[in-house]
Amino acid sequence: MEGHSSANPGTMTNLTHRFLATGVEKTSEQHLDATEELEVHLLTREEVCSVLHNNEMMRSLMVAPLLKYLSPELK
């Protein structure tokens, strides 16, 4: 499920790229730069559906690829 999305293609040129990584496992702790902030949340498919259904995730650039992955008609 590779692709990209634009928050507002009418006024902006930035893109958010997405990909589905499978078969991954944690091999070490994070080594972030001083200005980076990153949190990893491991959720089951059911938990992701609940988060989306309850509007707990509002950023469209994050919601769109999850809905595409979860919707069999769009695969």
PyMOL Python script that loads the backbone (N, CA, C, O; Angstrom):
from pymol import cmd

cmd.read_pdbstr("""\
ATOM      1  N   MET A   1       0.834  -1.162   0.000  1.00  0.00           N
ATOM      2  CA  MET A   1       0.000   0.000   0.000  1.00  0.00           C
ATOM      3  C   MET A   1       0.889   1.240   0.000  1.00  0.00           C
ATOM      4  O   MET A   1       0.952   1.965   0.992  1.00  0.00           O
ATOM      5  N   GLU A   2       1.560   1.473  -1.090  1.00  0.00           N
ATOM      6  CA  GLU A   2       2.395   2.657  -1.215  1.00  0.00           C
ATOM      7  C   GLU A   2       1.590   3.771  -1.868  1.00  0.00           C
ATOM      8  O   GLU A   2       0.633   3.519  -2.600  1.00  0.00           O
ATOM      9  N   GLY A   3       1.986   4.980  -1.596  1.00  0.00           N
ATOM     10  CA  GLY A   3       1.340   6.118  -2.226  1.00  0.00           C
ATOM     11  C   GLY A   3       1.674   7.394  -1.498  1.00  0.00           C
ATOM     12  O   GLY A   3       2.557   7.432  -0.640  1.00  0.00           O
ATOM     13  N   HIS A   4       0.952   8.444  -1.854  1.00  0.00           N
ATOM     14  CA  HIS A   4       1.150   9.726  -1.199  1.00  0.00           C
ATOM     15  C   HIS A   4      -0.160  10.497  -1.170  1.00  0.00           C
ATOM     16  O   HIS A   4      -1.086  10.215  -1.931  1.00  0.00           O
ATOM     17  N   SER A   5      -0.216  11.474  -0.276  1.00  0.00           N
ATOM     18  CA  SER A   5      -1.394  12.320  -0.110  1.00  0.00           C
ATOM     19  C   SER A   5      -0.942  13.756   0.046  1.00  0.00           C
ATOM     20  O   SER A   5       0.186  14.028   0.457  1.00  0.00           O
ATOM     21  N   SER A   6      -1.836  14.671  -0.289  1.00  0.00           N
ATOM     22  CA  SER A   6      -1.575  16.095  -0.117  1.00  0.00           C
ATOM     23  C   SER A   6      -2.641  16.674   0.786  1.00  0.00           C
ATOM     24  O   SER A   6      -3.825  16.383   0.611  1.00  0.00           O
ATOM     25  N   ALA A   7      -2.247  17.484   1.744  1.00  0.00           N
ATOM     26  CA  ALA A   7      -3.211  18.101   2.657  1.00  0.00           C
ATOM     27  C   ALA A   7      -4.117  19.070   1.911  1.00  0.00           C
ATOM     28  O   ALA A   7      -5.314  19.131   2.190  1.00  0.00           O
ATOM     29  N   ASN A   8      -3.574  19.821   0.977  1.00  0.00           N
ATOM     30  CA  ASN A   8      -4.351  20.788   0.221  1.00  0.00           C
ATOM     31  C   ASN A   8      -3.642  21.063  -1.103  1.00  0.00           C
ATOM     32  O   ASN A   8      -2.888  22.030  -1.207  1.00  0.00           O
ATOM     33  N   PRO A   9      -3.873  20.227  -2.117  1.00  0.00           N
ATOM     34  CA  PRO A   9      -3.133  20.367  -3.378  1.00  0.00           C
ATOM     35  C   PRO A   9      -3.422  21.669  -4.119  1.00  0.00           C
ATOM     36  O   PRO A   9      -2.675  22.037  -5.026  1.00  0.00           O
ATOM     37  N   GLY A  10      -4.491  22.370  -3.751  1.00  0.00           N
ATOM     38  CA  GLY A  10      -4.799  23.642  -4.399  1.00  0.00           C
ATOM     39  C   GLY A  10      -3.878  24.769  -3.975  1.00  0.00           C
ATOM     40  O   GLY A  10      -3.660  25.717  -4.729  1.00  0.00           O
ATOM     41  N   THR A  11      -3.335  24.668  -2.767  1.00  0.00           N
ATOM     42  CA  THR A  11      -2.502  25.761  -2.260  1.00  0.00           C
ATOM     43  C   THR A  11      -1.128  25.321  -1.766  1.00  0.00           C
ATOM     44  O   THR A  11      -0.283  26.166  -1.470  1.00  0.00           O
ATOM     45  N   MET A  12      -0.889  24.017  -1.673  1.00  0.00           N
ATOM     46  CA  MET A  12       0.392  23.538  -1.133  1.00  0.00           C
ATOM     47  C   MET A  12       0.973  22.465  -2.045  1.00  0.00           C
ATOM     48  O   MET A  12       0.243  21.774  -2.756  1.00  0.00           O
ATOM     49  N   THR A  13       2.294  22.338  -2.015  1.00  0.00           N
ATOM     50  CA  THR A  13       2.954  21.331  -2.851  1.00  0.00           C
ATOM     51  C   THR A  13       3.544  20.183  -2.041  1.00  0.00           C
ATOM     52  O   THR A  13       4.084  19.237  -2.615  1.00  0.00           O
ATOM     53  N   ASN A  14       3.449  20.255  -0.700  1.00  0.00           N
ATOM     54  CA  ASN A  14       4.045  19.193   0.114  1.00  0.00           C
ATOM     55  C   ASN A  14       3.208  17.917   0.029  1.00  0.00           C
ATOM     56  O   ASN A  14       1.987  17.970  -0.120  1.00  0.00           O
ATOM     57  N   LEU A  15       3.878  16.779   0.127  1.00  0.00           N
ATOM     58  CA  LEU A  15       3.223  15.477   0.082  1.00  0.00           C
ATOM     59  C   LEU A  15       3.585  14.680   1.322  1.00  0.00           C
ATOM     60  O   LEU A  15       4.679  14.824   1.869  1.00  0.00           O
ATOM     61  N   THR A  16       2.668  13.848   1.757  1.00  0.00           N
ATOM     62  CA  THR A  16       2.935  12.873   2.805  1.00  0.00           C
ATOM     63  C   THR A  16       3.005  11.510   2.134  1.00  0.00           C
ATOM     64  O   THR A  16       2.046  11.086   1.488  1.00  0.00           O
ATOM     65  N   HIS A  17       4.129  10.821   2.279  1.00  0.00           N
ATOM     66  CA  HIS A  17       4.312   9.505   1.649  1.00  0.00           C
ATOM     67  C   HIS A  17       3.951   8.419   2.648  1.00  0.00           C
ATOM     68  O   HIS A  17       4.178   8.564   3.849  1.00  0.00           O
ATOM     69  N   ARG A  18       3.385   7.325   2.140  1.00  0.00           N
ATOM     70  CA  ARG A  18       2.983   6.229   3.021  1.00  0.00           C
ATOM     71  C   ARG A  18       3.433   4.900   2.415  1.00  0.00           C
ATOM     72  O   ARG A  18       3.573   4.755   1.201  1.00  0.00           O
ATOM     73  N   PHE A  19       3.653   3.935   3.315  1.00  0.00           N
ATOM     74  CA  PHE A  19       3.958   2.567   2.900  1.00  0.00           C
ATOM     75  C   PHE A  19       3.558   1.646   4.030  1.00  0.00           C
ATOM     76  O   PHE A  19       3.499   2.059   5.188  1.00  0.00           O
ATOM     77  N   LEU A  20       3.287   0.417   3.698  1.00  0.00           N
ATOM     78  CA  LEU A  20       2.931  -0.597   4.680  1.00  0.00           C
ATOM     79  C   LEU A  20       4.140  -1.500   4.887  1.00  0.00           C
ATOM     80  O   LEU A  20       4.598  -2.162   3.956  1.00  0.00           O
ATOM     81  N   ALA A  21       4.648  -1.523   6.106  1.00  0.00           N
ATOM     82  CA  ALA A  21       5.777  -2.384   6.447  1.00  0.00           C
ATOM     83  C   ALA A  21       5.231  -3.615   7.166  1.00  0.00           C
ATOM     84  O   ALA A  21       4.508  -3.485   8.154  1.00  0.00           O
ATOM     85  N   THR A  22       5.567  -4.790   6.686  1.00  0.00           N
ATOM     86  CA  THR A  22       5.114  -6.037   7.307  1.00  0.00           C
ATOM     87  C   THR A  22       6.317  -6.843   7.774  1.00  0.00           C
ATOM     88  O   THR A  22       7.429  -6.671   7.274  1.00  0.00           O
ATOM     89  N   GLY A  23       6.080  -7.722   8.736  1.00  0.00           N
ATOM     90  CA  GLY A  23       7.135  -8.599   9.222  1.00  0.00           C
ATOM     91  C   GLY A  23       8.250  -7.861   9.946  1.00  0.00           C
ATOM     92  O   GLY A  23       9.392  -8.321   9.958  1.00  0.00           O
ATOM     93  N   VAL A  24       7.933  -6.726  10.545  1.00  0.00           N
ATOM     94  CA  VAL A  24       8.967  -5.951  11.231  1.00  0.00           C
ATOM     95  C   VAL A  24       9.007  -6.310  12.708  1.00  0.00           C
ATOM     96  O   VAL A  24       8.021  -6.792  13.265  1.00  0.00           O
ATOM     97  N   GLU A  25      10.129  -6.078  13.327  1.00  0.00           N
ATOM     98  CA  GLU A  25      10.261  -6.291  14.760  1.00  0.00           C
ATOM     99  C   GLU A  25      11.237  -5.269  15.325  1.00  0.00           C
ATOM    100  O   GLU A  25      12.157  -4.824  14.638  1.00  0.00           O
ATOM    101  N   LYS A  26      11.031  -4.912  16.557  1.00  0.00           N
ATOM    102  CA  LYS A  26      11.889  -3.935  17.233  1.00  0.00           C
ATOM    103  C   LYS A  26      13.236  -4.583  17.518  1.00  0.00           C
ATOM    104  O   LYS A  26      13.301  -5.672  18.088  1.00  0.00           O
ATOM    105  N   THR A  27      14.306  -3.911  17.120  1.00  0.00           N
ATOM    106  CA  THR A  27      15.642  -4.456  17.342  1.00  0.00           C
ATOM    107  C   THR A  27      16.490  -3.583  18.259  1.00  0.00           C
ATOM    108  O   THR A  27      17.534  -4.024  18.738  1.00  0.00           O
ATOM    109  N   SER A  28      16.048  -2.332  18.513  1.00  0.00           N
ATOM    110  CA  SER A  28      16.792  -1.454  19.421  1.00  0.00           C
ATOM    111  C   SER A  28      15.896  -0.299  19.843  1.00  0.00           C
ATOM    112  O   SER A  28      14.777  -0.145  19.353  1.00  0.00           O
ATOM    113  N   GLU A  29      16.409   0.505  20.757  1.00  0.00           N
ATOM    114  CA  GLU A  29      15.694   1.706  21.169  1.00  0.00           C
ATOM    115  C   GLU A  29      15.880   2.799  20.115  1.00  0.00           C
ATOM    116  O   GLU A  29      16.762   2.704  19.261  1.00  0.00           O
ATOM    117  N   GLN A  30      15.050   3.825  20.182  1.00  0.00           N
ATOM    118  CA  GLN A  30      15.161   4.934  19.242  1.00  0.00           C
ATOM    119  C   GLN A  30      16.432   5.738  19.493  1.00  0.00           C
ATOM    120  O   GLN A  30      16.911   5.829  20.624  1.00  0.00           O
ATOM    121  N   HIS A  31      16.965   6.314  18.436  1.00  0.00           N
ATOM    122  CA  HIS A  31      18.123   7.208  18.500  1.00  0.00           C
ATOM    123  C   HIS A  31      17.742   8.468  17.727  1.00  0.00           C
ATOM    124  O   HIS A  31      18.139   8.649  16.576  1.00  0.00           O
ATOM    125  N   LEU A  32      16.966   9.336  18.381  1.00  0.00           N
ATOM    126  CA  LEU A  32      16.434  10.522  17.719  1.00  0.00           C
ATOM    127  C   LEU A  32      17.413  11.683  17.788  1.00  0.00           C
ATOM    128  O   LEU A  32      18.238  11.769  18.697  1.00  0.00           O
ATOM    129  N   ASP A  33      17.302  12.587  16.795  1.00  0.00           N
ATOM    130  CA  ASP A  33      18.047  13.842  16.839  1.00  0.00           C
ATOM    131  C   ASP A  33      17.465  14.717  17.936  1.00  0.00           C
ATOM    132  O   ASP A  33      16.364  14.452  18.419  1.00  0.00           O
ATOM    133  N   ALA A  34      18.181  15.741  18.330  1.00  0.00           N
ATOM    134  CA  ALA A  34      17.765  16.612  19.432  1.00  0.00           C
ATOM    135  C   ALA A  34      16.411  17.280  19.178  1.00  0.00           C
ATOM    136  O   ALA A  34      15.681  17.567  20.126  1.00  0.00           O
ATOM    137  N   THR A  35      16.075  17.526  17.933  1.00  0.00           N
ATOM    138  CA  THR A  35      14.821  18.223  17.615  1.00  0.00           C
ATOM    139  C   THR A  35      13.683  17.279  17.247  1.00  0.00           C
ATOM    140  O   THR A  35      12.581  17.739  16.948  1.00  0.00           O
ATOM    141  N   GLU A  36      13.922  15.982  17.260  1.00  0.00           N
ATOM    142  CA  GLU A  36      12.891  15.014  16.876  1.00  0.00           C
ATOM    143  C   GLU A  36      12.060  14.568  18.077  1.00  0.00           C
ATOM    144  O   GLU A  36      12.573  14.382  19.180  1.00  0.00           O
ATOM    145  N   GLU A  37      10.776  14.403  17.830  1.00  0.00           N
ATOM    146  CA  GLU A  37       9.870  13.808  18.809  1.00  0.00           C
ATOM    147  C   GLU A  37       9.057  12.752  18.070  1.00  0.00           C
ATOM    148  O   GLU A  37       8.381  13.058  17.088  1.00  0.00           O
ATOM    149  N   LEU A  38       9.124  11.526  18.534  1.00  0.00           N
ATOM    150  CA  LEU A  38       8.437  10.444  17.849  1.00  0.00           C
ATOM    151  C   LEU A  38       7.964   9.429  18.869  1.00  0.00           C
ATOM    152  O   LEU A  38       8.745   8.945  19.688  1.00  0.00           O
ATOM    153  N   GLU A  39       6.682   9.109  18.815  1.00  0.00           N
ATOM    154  CA  GLU A  39       6.122   8.071  19.676  1.00  0.00           C
ATOM    155  C   GLU A  39       5.578   6.955  18.796  1.00  0.00           C
ATOM    156  O   GLU A  39       4.938   7.217  17.777  1.00  0.00           O
ATOM    157  N   VAL A  40       5.827   5.739  19.179  1.00  0.00           N
ATOM    158  CA  VAL A  40       5.325   4.571  18.457  1.00  0.00           C
ATOM    159  C   VAL A  40       4.183   3.977  19.266  1.00  0.00           C
ATOM    160  O   VAL A  40       4.326   3.712  20.460  1.00  0.00           O
ATOM    161  N   HIS A  41       3.065   3.772  18.615  1.00  0.00           N
ATOM    162  CA  HIS A  41       1.900   3.161  19.260  1.00  0.00           C
ATOM    163  C   HIS A  41       1.574   1.877  18.506  1.00  0.00           C
ATOM    164  O   HIS A  41       1.270   1.923  17.313  1.00  0.00           O
ATOM    165  N   LEU A  42       1.631   0.755  19.169  1.00  0.00           N
ATOM    166  CA  LEU A  42       1.298  -0.528  18.559  1.00  0.00           C
ATOM    167  C   LEU A  42      -0.161  -0.848  18.879  1.00  0.00           C
ATOM    168  O   LEU A  42      -0.523  -1.033  20.041  1.00  0.00           O
ATOM    169  N   LEU A  43      -0.992  -0.912  17.842  1.00  0.00           N
ATOM    170  CA  LEU A  43      -2.420  -1.162  18.015  1.00  0.00           C
ATOM    171  C   LEU A  43      -2.847  -2.354  17.188  1.00  0.00           C
ATOM    172  O   LEU A  43      -2.293  -2.616  16.121  1.00  0.00           O
ATOM    173  N   THR A  44      -3.837  -3.073  17.688  1.00  0.00           N
ATOM    174  CA  THR A  44      -4.438  -4.144  16.893  1.00  0.00           C
ATOM    175  C   THR A  44      -5.338  -3.505  15.835  1.00  0.00           C
ATOM    176  O   THR A  44      -5.654  -2.318  15.917  1.00  0.00           O
ATOM    177  N   ARG A  45      -5.740  -4.276  14.866  1.00  0.00           N
ATOM    178  CA  ARG A  45      -6.665  -3.795  13.835  1.00  0.00           C
ATOM    179  C   ARG A  45      -7.948  -3.269  14.475  1.00  0.00           C
ATOM    180  O   ARG A  45      -8.474  -2.233  14.069  1.00  0.00           O
ATOM    181  N   GLU A  46      -8.443  -3.985  15.471  1.00  0.00           N
ATOM    182  CA  GLU A  46      -9.667  -3.580  16.156  1.00  0.00           C
ATOM    183  C   GLU A  46      -9.474  -2.252  16.885  1.00  0.00           C
ATOM    184  O   GLU A  46     -10.367  -1.405  16.884  1.00  0.00           O
ATOM    185  N   GLU A  47      -8.316  -2.071  17.502  1.00  0.00           N
ATOM    186  CA  GLU A  47      -8.031  -0.814  18.200  1.00  0.00           C
ATOM    187  C   GLU A  47      -7.940   0.353  17.214  1.00  0.00           C
ATOM    188  O   GLU A  47      -8.416   1.450  17.507  1.00  0.00           O
ATOM    189  N   VAL A  48      -7.337   0.122  16.060  1.00  0.00           N
ATOM    190  CA  VAL A  48      -7.258   1.169  15.037  1.00  0.00           C
ATOM    191  C   VAL A  48      -8.666   1.546  14.581  1.00  0.00           C
ATOM    192  O   VAL A  48      -8.980   2.729  14.448  1.00  0.00           O
ATOM    193  N   CYS A  49      -9.502   0.558  14.343  1.00  0.00           N
ATOM    194  CA  CYS A  49     -10.892   0.830  13.932  1.00  0.00           C
ATOM    195  C   CYS A  49     -11.615   1.638  15.001  1.00  0.00           C
ATOM    196  O   CYS A  49     -12.370   2.553  14.673  1.00  0.00           O
ATOM    197  N   SER A  50     -11.401   1.320  16.257  1.00  0.00           N
ATOM    198  CA  SER A  50     -12.035   2.044  17.354  1.00  0.00           C
ATOM    199  C   SER A  50     -11.559   3.492  17.395  1.00  0.00           C
ATOM    200  O   SER A  50     -12.367   4.407  17.557  1.00  0.00           O
ATOM    201  N   VAL A  51     -10.261   3.705  17.251  1.00  0.00           N
ATOM    202  CA  VAL A  51      -9.698   5.054  17.245  1.00  0.00           C
ATOM    203  C   VAL A  51     -10.320   5.880  16.116  1.00  0.00           C
ATOM    204  O   VAL A  51     -10.686   7.037  16.319  1.00  0.00           O
ATOM    205  N   LEU A  52     -10.437   5.285  14.934  1.00  0.00           N
ATOM    206  CA  LEU A  52     -11.028   5.992  13.798  1.00  0.00           C
ATOM    207  C   LEU A  52     -12.510   6.251  14.022  1.00  0.00           C
ATOM    208  O   LEU A  52     -12.992   7.356  13.769  1.00  0.00           O
ATOM    209  N   HIS A  53     -13.232   5.251  14.490  1.00  0.00           N
ATOM    210  CA  HIS A  53     -14.682   5.371  14.704  1.00  0.00           C
ATOM    211  C   HIS A  53     -15.009   6.435  15.753  1.00  0.00           C
ATOM    212  O   HIS A  53     -16.006   7.146  15.626  1.00  0.00           O
ATOM    213  N   ASN A  54     -14.179   6.545  16.781  1.00  0.00           N
ATOM    214  CA  ASN A  54     -14.421   7.490  17.875  1.00  0.00           C
ATOM    215  C   ASN A  54     -13.760   8.861  17.647  1.00  0.00           C
ATOM    216  O   ASN A  54     -13.695   9.685  18.560  1.00  0.00           O
ATOM    217  N   ASN A  55     -13.278   9.089  16.430  1.00  0.00           N
ATOM    218  CA  ASN A  55     -12.642  10.368  16.076  1.00  0.00           C
ATOM    219  C   ASN A  55     -11.508  10.756  17.020  1.00  0.00           C
ATOM    220  O   ASN A  55     -11.333  11.932  17.340  1.00  0.00           O
ATOM    221  N   GLU A  56     -10.744   9.768  17.460  1.00  0.00           N
ATOM    222  CA  GLU A  56      -9.604  10.027  18.335  1.00  0.00           C
ATOM    223  C   GLU A  56      -8.368  10.433  17.533  1.00  0.00           C
ATOM    224  O   GLU A  56      -7.381  10.898  18.103  1.00  0.00           O
ATOM    225  N   MET A  57      -8.423  10.260  16.231  1.00  0.00           N
ATOM    226  CA  MET A  57      -7.347  10.678  15.340  1.00  0.00           C
ATOM    227  C   MET A  57      -7.988  11.610  14.317  1.00  0.00           C
ATOM    228  O   MET A  57      -8.869  11.199  13.562  1.00  0.00           O
ATOM    229  N   MET A  58      -7.552  12.846  14.296  1.00  0.00           N
ATOM    230  CA  MET A  58      -8.214  13.844  13.472  1.00  0.00           C
ATOM    231  C   MET A  58      -7.395  14.291  12.253  1.00  0.00           C
ATOM    232  O   MET A  58      -7.950  14.901  11.340  1.00  0.00           O
ATOM    233  N   ARG A  59      -6.119  14.006  12.221  1.00  0.00           N
ATOM    234  CA  ARG A  59      -5.279  14.475  11.116  1.00  0.00           C
ATOM    235  C   ARG A  59      -5.562  13.662   9.857  1.00  0.00           C
ATOM    236  O   ARG A  59      -5.300  12.460   9.815  1.00  0.00           O
ATOM    237  N   SER A  60      -6.091  14.316   8.847  1.00  0.00           N
ATOM    238  CA  SER A  60      -6.535  13.619   7.637  1.00  0.00           C
ATOM    239  C   SER A  60      -5.406  12.874   6.925  1.00  0.00           C
ATOM    240  O   SER A  60      -5.644  11.836   6.308  1.00  0.00           O
ATOM    241  N   LEU A  61      -4.189  13.392   7.006  1.00  0.00           N
ATOM    242  CA  LEU A  61      -3.077  12.708   6.345  1.00  0.00           C
ATOM    243  C   LEU A  61      -2.705  11.409   7.041  1.00  0.00           C
ATOM    244  O   LEU A  61      -1.988  10.588   6.467  1.00  0.00           O
ATOM    245  N   MET A  62      -3.174  11.206   8.262  1.00  0.00           N
ATOM    246  CA  MET A  62      -2.970   9.939   8.954  1.00  0.00           C
ATOM    247  C   MET A  62      -4.198   9.036   8.794  1.00  0.00           C
ATOM    248  O   MET A  62      -4.065   7.818   8.668  1.00  0.00           O
ATOM    249  N   VAL A  63      -5.373   9.630   8.800  1.00  0.00           N
ATOM    250  CA  VAL A  63      -6.612   8.864   8.714  1.00  0.00           C
ATOM    251  C   VAL A  63      -6.778   8.239   7.321  1.00  0.00           C
ATOM    252  O   VAL A  63      -7.159   7.073   7.210  1.00  0.00           O
ATOM    253  N   ALA A  64      -6.498   8.995   6.274  1.00  0.00           N
ATOM    254  CA  ALA A  64      -6.737   8.529   4.903  1.00  0.00           C
ATOM    255  C   ALA A  64      -6.039   7.208   4.577  1.00  0.00           C
ATOM    256  O   ALA A  64      -6.690   6.302   4.056  1.00  0.00           O
ATOM    257  N   PRO A  65      -4.720   7.057   4.865  1.00  0.00           N
ATOM    258  CA  PRO A  65      -4.096   5.772   4.525  1.00  0.00           C
ATOM    259  C   PRO A  65      -4.613   4.610   5.375  1.00  0.00           C
ATOM    260  O   PRO A  65      -4.659   3.471   4.909  1.00  0.00           O
ATOM    261  N   LEU A  66      -5.001   4.897   6.624  1.00  0.00           N
ATOM    262  CA  LEU A  66      -5.558   3.823   7.456  1.00  0.00           C
ATOM    263  C   LEU A  66      -6.896   3.351   6.899  1.00  0.00           C
ATOM    264  O   LEU A  66      -7.164   2.151   6.845  1.00  0.00           O
ATOM    265  N   LEU A  67      -7.732   4.293   6.486  1.00  0.00           N
ATOM    266  CA  LEU A  67      -9.031   3.919   5.903  1.00  0.00           C
ATOM    267  C   LEU A  67      -8.824   3.148   4.598  1.00  0.00           C
ATOM    268  O   LEU A  67      -9.555   2.199   4.316  1.00  0.00           O
ATOM    269  N   LYS A  68      -7.843   3.547   3.811  1.00  0.00           N
ATOM    270  CA  LYS A  68      -7.573   2.832   2.572  1.00  0.00           C
ATOM    271  C   LYS A  68      -7.121   1.399   2.852  1.00  0.00           C
ATOM    272  O   LYS A  68      -7.547   0.467   2.169  1.00  0.00           O
ATOM    273  N   TYR A  69      -6.269   1.226   3.845  1.00  0.00           N
ATOM    274  CA  TYR A  69      -5.803  -0.107   4.208  1.00  0.00           C
ATOM    275  C   TYR A  69      -6.928  -0.968   4.759  1.00  0.00           C
ATOM    276  O   TYR A  69      -7.014  -2.156   4.450  1.00  0.00           O
ATOM    277  N   LEU A  70      -7.791  -0.373   5.574  1.00  0.00           N
ATOM    278  CA  LEU A  70      -8.861  -1.128   6.236  1.00  0.00           C
ATOM    279  C   LEU A  70     -10.043  -1.420   5.314  1.00  0.00           C
ATOM    280  O   LEU A  70     -10.847  -2.303   5.612  1.00  0.00           O
ATOM    281  N   SER A  71     -10.162  -0.701   4.211  1.00  0.00           N
ATOM    282  CA  SER A  71     -11.296  -0.875   3.325  1.00  0.00           C
ATOM    283  C   SER A  71     -10.933  -1.806   2.170  1.00  0.00           C
ATOM    284  O   SER A  71     -10.157  -1.424   1.294  1.00  0.00           O
ATOM    285  N   PRO A  72     -11.487  -3.031   2.156  1.00  0.00           N
ATOM    286  CA  PRO A  72     -11.126  -4.011   1.118  1.00  0.00           C
ATOM    287  C   PRO A  72     -11.449  -3.525  -0.304  1.00  0.00           C
ATOM    288  O   PRO A  72     -10.771  -3.915  -1.254  1.00  0.00           O
ATOM    289  N   GLU A  73     -12.462  -2.692  -0.456  1.00  0.00           N
ATOM    290  CA  GLU A  73     -12.851  -2.233  -1.784  1.00  0.00           C
ATOM    291  C   GLU A  73     -11.793  -1.322  -2.412  1.00  0.00           C
ATOM    292  O   GLU A  73     -11.721  -1.207  -3.635  1.00  0.00           O
ATOM    293  N   LEU A  74     -10.989  -0.687  -1.592  1.00  0.00           N
ATOM    294  CA  LEU A  74      -9.989   0.251  -2.089  1.00  0.00           C
ATOM    295  C   LEU A  74      -8.629  -0.359  -2.297  1.00  0.00           C
ATOM    296  O   LEU A  74      -7.719   0.323  -2.770  1.00  0.00           O
ATOM    297  N   LYS A  75      -8.456  -1.619  -1.960  1.00  0.00           N
ATOM    298  CA  LYS A  75      -7.133  -2.255  -2.092  1.00  0.00           C
ATOM    299  C   LYS A  75      -6.831  -2.561  -3.526  1.00  0.00           C
ATOM    300  O   LYS A  75      -5.766  -3.096  -3.832  1.00  0.00           O
TER     301      LYS A  75
END
""", "prot")
cmd.dss("prot")
cmd.show_as("cartoon", "prot")
cmd.util.cbc("prot")
cmd.orient("prot")
